[in-house]
């Protein structure tokens, strides 16, 4: 258990960094020369509000992770769009499929995925799956055994049963919260969507069915094509090797990856005891914001430093808007997060609560040009105890897509005012205090 784990000092982060003159950018033929990288970044980011080139250099110094150029990034809204794209990709696989997920339910959608994966394994496609043992506590063992008997390689991340990890350490508090799908080493998906029928329905306003439709969960995923796919493949294989000592399946895991688009990204894959790359990237983005911070957070239990960064940004005139849940599948997390609302609202941070769906998205866009989509929540569990993966996408084009999505969510959210917050029921205040006592472990 990581009882003494702590976040880095965000206030001193930038002052301790020695960023390169220009960020490192890799492409299809390796690292670009400083001249080529500078020309590429200057062209892409010449008119943006935030100094993205400086921001990217600071982020590299903080995380140790280079930028990757030449990618196509498709933003996927809600479960149906994401599931449809993932199923199509799996069906087209010819060499291998690598899937890493927190939840894999035995329901209508989970069974559809399992059947398709079994069929691809029978066709000679090497299928490997990492699933989290806590996230799948409610999934019958027979569900996974059926896939195992079909030849699929299945690895349970940090099994709940301590005898399954004898000699390797039992780390029940460390969970694999990533959601990654890689097909043939050429196409990847990541974000917040699990394999569960929870995502079978869109959030209502995006559904073609109207009043009689079952309201689904609001989530965000992305599809990645191009050189960045290899970084997700490495992240998957590292986790696989840490959890299972068996040889890797015979497959062409790293095929040549040509330029697929013009998006420049950074892949941040974190794990407990690591370098807190996702937290550092958020901190630098919040501290460097000049115009806007638009954050969508499913589970929002911010540490004191994150609250201070958002408060400071609002006080210096940055438009700080948070879209948070109106309801949650985790009441303890919901009330623990509300403990920070008063301070944020008093400083001018605008809080909106999504009303028509269970919010599960984990995204942000800063100054319309620095964006991130991934699995990490804004809480200590994600930053300290979980394996997470976020993709940072640099540039105005994708930033505008993110802003459009944020505006659409705002349309179906209700703003929470300071006056309304200060007159909330006493029972809610008591729940917040109680939840705050265990916030570290949520």
N, C-alpha and C positions, 0 to 999 in steps of 0.2 A: 504494500500500500504506500502511496506517495504522500504521506501525511504532512511532510514538511516542504513539499514542492512550492515554489514561489515564482511569480512572474518577474521579468527583468524590469529595471527602473526606467519607465518610459520617459520620464522628465529629463534624464541624462543621456538617453539613447543617441540622439543626433550628435551631441557634443563628443561622444566617445568614438564616432565613426570616422574613418579616413576613406571616403569614397573615391573611386577611380575618376579620372578626368571625364571619361565617358563610360556609360554602362557597357558591360560585355554583352554582345549579341551573337548567338549561334544561328546557323542556317543549315541548309542541306549539305554543305561541304565543310562544316565545322565552324570555328569561331571567325567572325568577320574581322577584318583589319580595323584599327581605330578610325581610319579615314572613311571606310565604307560604313561602319556603324554610325559615325557622327553624321554622315550625309543622310543616311536612312532616317535617323531620329529627328534631325533638323527639319527634314521635309515633312515628316508625319506630324510633328508637334509644334510647328512654327507659330500657330495662332491660338493655342490653348491658354486658359487662365492660369492654371498651375504650371510651374516650371517642371514639366514632366521629365525632361532629360536629367535635371538635378535630382528629382524625386526618384527616378529609376536607379541612378547611381547610388543614392543613399540606401535604397531598398536592397540593392545587391550587396553593399557593404554590411548591412544588417543581417541578411539572410544567407549570404554565400551562394545564392542561386542566380544564374545568368538569365537574360531574356532569350526567347526563342522566336525567330522571325519566320514568316512564310506560311502562316496557318489560316485555315478557314474555321470560323467559330459560328455555330448556329445556336441561337438562343431558343430554348424549348420551354413553353409555358405549360405548367400543370401536368398531371399524370397521363391523360390519354395521348397527348402529343409526344411526350417522352417515351411512353411504353410502345407506341406504334413505331417510332424511329428505332428503338432498341430491338424490337422483334424483327423488323425488316433487316437490320444489320446482322443479327444472329442467323437468320434464315439464309443470308448470302455468304456466310463464312465458308471458307474452303481449307483453311489450315489450322487455326486455333481460336479458342474463345477463352478469355480470362475474365472472371466476374468476381468482384469483391463487394460485399453488401453487409449492412448492419442487420437488416430485417429481410428474411425470406420466408414468407408465410405459406402455409398449405391452405390456399383458398383458390378461387377460380383463376385468378391471374397467376398466382404462384404455380399452380398445376400446369397452366399453359406454358410458362417459362420452362418448367421441369421437363415437360413432354418434348418441347422443341430442342432443349439441350441434349436430352437422351437421343433424339433422332439424329442430331448433328454428330454426336459421338459415334453412333452406329455407322455414319457415313465416312468415318475416318478422321474427323475433326477432333483435335485434342482439346478437351474441355476441362478447365480447372476452376474451382470455386472456393473462395474464402468467405465464410459467414461468421458473424459474431455470436458467441455462445450465449450472451445475455440477451442480445437483440432477438434471438430465435428461441428463447426459453419456451414459448408457447407452441413451437412447431414440433410435431411428432418426429421422433428419431427415424421412424419408418419412411418418412418423406425423403430424408437424405439418404437412407440406406438404399432405397430404390435407385437413386441416381448413382450411388457408389457401385452397386451391382451391375449397372450398365457400363461401367468402365470410367466414369467421370471421377476425376481427382477432387475430393472434398477435404477441406481443412477447417476445423473449428478453431476460431481464434480464442486463445486463453480460455480453455474449457472451465466450466463452473466446477466440475468435479476435480478436486485438488490432486487426486491420484493420477489423473491424465497428464499432469505436468511434473511428475516426480523427477527431481534432478535438474529441472529447468526453471523452477520458481513459479509460485502461484500468484498471479497478479490480477485478481478478480476486478479490482477497481480500474484497470487499464483496458479500455474497450476499443474495438476497431469500428469507428463510426464512418469510415469512408464508403462512398458509392462509386465504383469504377467498373466500366465494361470496356474491354479492348477486343477488337475483332481483327484477326489476321495481322496484328501489329500495325495496321494502317488507319484504323478508325477507333475513336475512343469517346466515351460518354462519362460525365461526372456531374455532381451537383448534390441535391438534397433528396432525390427520389429513391425510396426503397422498393423492394419487390413485394408488393402487397396490394390487395384489391382496394385498399383505402384510396389508391390513386386511380381507380377505374373511372371515376367521375370527375369532370372538371369542376373548378369553382364556378358557381352558378352563372356569373356574368359572362364567362367564356364558353358556356355550354350551348350547343344548338338547341337542346331541350330546355324549356323555360321553367315555369312555376312548378311543374310536377317532377322535376328532375331531383335526384338525390344529390345534395351538395357534397362535393369532394374536398380534398385538401388542396390548399394553394401552395405550390412548390415550383422550383426552377431548376432546370438542368441545362447542360450544354453538350453539343456534339462537336468534336474536335477532329479535324483532318490536317495533316501536315507533320512537320518535324517534331512538334510537341507531343505527339502520340508516344514517341519513344520514352519521354520522361515519365509518363503515366505507367508505361510498361515496366520501367525500372522500379517504380514505387511498388507496383503489384508484386514483382518478383522478389524484392527485398523482404516484404512481409511474408510471402510464401516460404522463403528460405529460413526466416526466423522462427516460423511456426512448425515447419515440417522438414525433416532432414532427407527425405526421399529425393532422388534425382529429378531434375526438371523434365517435363514431358518433351518428347522429340517434336519440335516445331520450329518454323522459321519466325522466331520471336522479334527480330529486328530487320525487317526488309527495308530496302531503300525507300526513303520518304521524300518525294519531290515537293516543290513548293505548291501549296494548295490554295493560298490566299495571301492577304496583306496584313493579317493580324499579328501583333507582337505580344507575346504572353510570357508569364512566369509561372511555373508549376511549383507550388509550395506544399510539400508532403511532410507533415509533422507527426511525431510520435512522443509518448511520455519520456521525459528525461532528455529531450532534444533541445534544439536551439530556439524554440518558440517563434519560428519564422512567420507564421500567420499573424500572431499577436503583434510582432514587430512591424509587419507590413501595414496592418490596420493603424497602429500608433503613428507611424510616419505619415500615412495618408491623412489622418485626422489632424495632425499637427501642421501639415503643409497646406491644408485646404484654404483657399482664398475666396471661393464663391459659394459652394454648397457641399453638404454631406447628406446624402439620401440613403438611409440604412433600412433594410427590411430584415427583421430578426424574429425567428420563430420562438427561440428560447433566449430571453434577454435578462441575464443576471450579471450586470457589469461589475467589474472590480472598481475600486475607488479611483484608480488611474484613468480608466476608460471614461468614467463619469466626469472626471476633471477635464479630460481632453475635449469631450463634447461640450461641456459648459464653457470652457475657454474659447472654443470655436464660435459658439453662439454669441458670446460677449464681444468678440472682435468683428462681428457683423456677418459671419458665415450663416447661410440659410441651412440650419440643421433640422431635418425632418426624420422622424423615426416611424415606421409602420410596424406595429407590434400586435400581438393577438388580442382579440376581445374575449376569446375562449381558448382553452388549451387542453390537450390530452394529459398534461402534467400539472395539476393544481399547485403542488409545492413550488415548482419552478415559476409558475405564473405569479404567485404571491411574493416570492423572494425577489423577483425582478421589479415588482411595483414599489419596493422600498426605496428605489432611486428616483421615482417619478417626480416627487416634490422638488428636489434640488434641480433636476433638469428643466422642469417647467418654469421655475422661478428665474432661471437664467435665460429663458427665451427659446429653449429647445421645444420644437413643436412635435407632439406625440399624437399619432393617429392609431386607432384600433380597427383592424379589418373585421368586418361584421358578418360576412356571408359565407365564410369557409374557415376551416381550421388552418391557420397559417403554419407552414413548415419550411418556407424559403429562407435561405441564408445568403443574402446578396448585399452589395453596396455599390454606389457610384459617387465619386468625389469630383467636384468641379466639372462634371459631365465627361471626364476623360480617363479617370482611373477607376476601373471596375473590377469587382471580384464576384465569382460564383463558386460555391463549394458546399462542403458538408459541415463546416465549423460554425457553431453557435457563438454568441457573445456571452460566454460564461466560463468559469474556471474549469468545468469538466472538459470542455473542448480544448481550452488552451493548455491545460496541464496534464489531464489524465487519459485523453483519447488519442488514437491515431486518426488524423483528419487530412483532407486534401482540398485546397482551394486553388483556383486558377485566377491569376491577376491578368486582366486584358487592358492594354494601354491604347489610347487613341479615342478620337471624337466619334467615329462611326459607330463602334460598338457601344460607346458611352451613351449615344443618343438612343439606341435600342433599349438600353437599361433605363434611361430617363422616361421613355415612353411607357415601359412596363410599370415603373414606379407611379407615374401619373394615373395609369389605369387602376392600380390598386388604391390610390388615394381617393379615386372617385367612389369607391365602395367602402370607404373607411369613415369613421366618425372622429373628429378632433376632440381630444381630451383637454379641457381648459384647467388652468390653475385653480380657478374658483370652484369648479366641479370637483376637482381632486381634493381640495381642502375640506369639502363637506361630505366626503365619502363616509359610509357607515363605520361605526366603531368596530364591528365584527371584522370588517375587511382589514382594518388597522392591526387588529390582534393577529389575524392570519399572516399578515406581512411580517410581523415581529417573529412569530413562531417559525415561519419558513426561512427567515434570515439567519436563524440560529444554526441551520444545517445547510446553508447555501453552498459552502465549500464542497459538500459531498453530493450535491444534486447532479 
